[in-house]
């Protein structure tokens, strides 16, 4: 089992920045892919960014150039630095830990990010 605890959400004005953190505990493997997803009411959850154990990253087109994902394997923590935030970035952001080759897929409880115009 893996537990994920997110922090760092909140209310910010458009153009501002926030940094989300997700700390993993339990049966952790550094080979896991970790990522951030977001969801707004009535819409499907969408990938924001993910990062593999080697540091390769993948971003949604809507956040490229504004968001940066990183991970600290020693701390089992993944971060999402969000800059130049827009009102359309408002969503519940959830951390994900997965090892698809081991059928492992875990989610955090989610943290609200609200960007005011």
GIKA-V868098 format. One record per residue. N is the residue number from 0. RES is the residue in three letters. SS is DSSP state (~ for helix, > for strand, _ for the rest). PSI is psi in degrees with one decimal (* if undefined). D_LAST is the distance of its C-alpha to the last C-alpha in Angstrom with 1 decimal. Layout:
((N & RES & SS & PSI & D_LAST) (N & RES & SS & PSI & D_LAST))
This chain:
((0 & UNK & _ & 148.3 & 39.9) (1 & UNK & > & 134.9 & 36.7) (2 & UNK & > & 137.7 & 34.1) (3 & UNK & > & 128.3 & 30.5) (4 & UNK & > & 117.4 & 28.4) (5 & UNK & > & 154.5 & 24.7) (6 & UNK & > & 162.8 & 22.8) (7 & UNK & _ & -4.6 & 19.7) (8 & UNK & _ & 174.1 & 16.9) (9 & UNK & > & -163.9 & 14.4) (10 & UNK & > & 132.2 & 11.0) (11 & UNK & > & 152.5 & 9.1) (12 & UNK & > & 154.8 & 6.2) (13 & UNK & _ & 137.6 & 5.3) (14 & UNK & _ & -11.1 & 8.9) (15 & UNK & _ & -174.3 & 10.5) (16 & UNK & _ & 152.1 & 13.5) (17 & UNK & > & 154.0 & 15.3) (18 & UNK & > & 119.8 & 18.9) (19 & UNK & > & 143.7 & 20.4) (20 & UNK & > & 148.6 & 24.1) (21 & UNK & > & 113.6 & 26.6) (22 & UNK & > & 127.2 & 30.2) (23 & UNK & > & 143.4 & 32.9) (24 & UNK & > & 164.3 & 36.2) (25 & UNK & > & -140.7 & 39.4) (26 & UNK & _ & 80.9 & 41.2) (27 & UNK & _ & 136.7 & 39.2) (28 & UNK & _ & 129.2 & 40.1) (29 & UNK & _ & -12.8 & 38.6) (30 & UNK & _ & -5.5 & 39.1) (31 & UNK & _ & 151.0 & 36.4) (32 & UNK & > & 129.2 & 33.3) (33 & UNK & > & 146.5 & 30.2) (34 & UNK & > & 176.1 & 26.7) (35 & UNK & > & 134.8 & 23.3) (36 & UNK & > & 161.6 & 22.2) (37 & UNK & > & 155.5 & 19.2) (38 & UNK & > & 138.0 & 19.1) (39 & UNK & _ & 158.0 & 16.9) (40 & UNK & _ & 132.1 & 18.8) (41 & UNK & _ & 0.1 & 21.2) (42 & UNK & _ & 157.1 & 21.0) (43 & UNK & _ & 151.3 & 23.4) (44 & UNK & _ & 138.1 & 22.8) (45 & UNK & > & 148.7 & 22.3) (46 & UNK & > & 132.3 & 23.4) (47 & UNK & > & -53.1 & 20.9) (48 & UNK & > & 151.2 & 23.7) (49 & UNK & > & 166.4 & 27.2) (50 & UNK & > & 136.4 & 29.9) (51 & UNK & _ & -178.4 & 33.7) (52 & UNK & _ & -24.8 & 36.3) (53 & UNK & _ & -2.9 & 37.0) (54 & UNK & _ & 3.3 & 33.4) (55 & UNK & _ & 136.4 & 32.8) (56 & UNK & > & 160.2 & 29.2) (57 & UNK & > & 131.5 & 27.5) (58 & UNK & > & 149.2 & 23.8) (59 & UNK & _ & 145.4 & 21.9) (60 & UNK & _ & -33.3 & 21.3) (61 & UNK & _ & -16.0 & 17.6) (62 & UNK & _ & -4.4 & 17.5) (63 & UNK & _ & 134.4 & 20.4) (64 & UNK & _ & -10.8 & 20.1) (65 & UNK & _ & -35.1 & 17.1) (66 & UNK & > & 148.2 & 18.6) (67 & UNK & > & 126.0 & 22.1) (68 & UNK & > & 142.1 & 24.3) (69 & UNK & > & 165.0 & 27.4) (70 & UNK & > & 150.2 & 30.1) (71 & UNK & > & 100.1 & 32.7) (72 & UNK & _ & -29.5 & 35.7) (73 & UNK & _ & -30.5 & 37.6) (74 & UNK & _ & -0.2 & 34.9) (75 & UNK & _ & 44.5 & 34.2) (76 & UNK & > & 140.2 & 30.5) (77 & UNK & > & 144.3 & 27.9) (78 & UNK & > & 154.0 & 24.6) (79 & UNK & > & 107.7 & 21.3) (80 & UNK & > & 120.2 & 19.6) (81 & UNK & > & 115.3 & 16.0) (82 & UNK & _ & 164.3 & 14.7) (83 & UNK & _ & 48.9 & 12.0) (84 & UNK & _ & 145.9 & 9.8) (85 & UNK & _ & 156.5 & 7.6) (86 & UNK & ~ & -32.9 & 6.0) (87 & UNK & ~ & -5.9 & 9.6) (88 & UNK & ~ & -7.3 & 11.1) (89 & UNK & _ & 125.5 & 10.6) (90 & UNK & > & 172.1 & 14.3) (91 & UNK & > & 123.2 & 17.5) (92 & UNK & > & 129.2 & 19.0) (93 & UNK & > & 139.9 & 22.8) (94 & UNK & > & 143.9 & 25.4) (95 & UNK & > & 139.4 & 28.5) (96 & UNK & > & 124.2 & 32.0) (97 & UNK & > & 147.9 & 34.5) (98 & UNK & > & 83.1 & 37.9) (99 & UNK & ~ & -29.0 & 38.6) (100 & UNK & ~ & -14.3 & 42.2) (101 & UNK & ~ & 11.4 & 42.7) (102 & UNK & _ & 36.5 & 40.8) (103 & UNK & > & 128.4 & 38.5) (104 & UNK & > & 113.6 & 34.9) (105 & UNK & > & 151.0 & 33.0) (106 & UNK & > & 146.4 & 29.5) (107 & UNK & _ & 177.7 & 27.6) (108 & UNK & _ & -15.4 & 26.2) (109 & UNK & _ & 148.4 & 22.6) (110 & UNK & > & 136.7 & 19.7) (111 & UNK & > & 131.8 & 16.3) (112 & UNK & > & 123.3 & 13.2) (113 & UNK & > & 125.0 & 9.9) (114 & UNK & > & 117.8 & 6.6) (115 & UNK & > & 148.3 & 3.8) (116 & UNK & _ & * & 0.0))
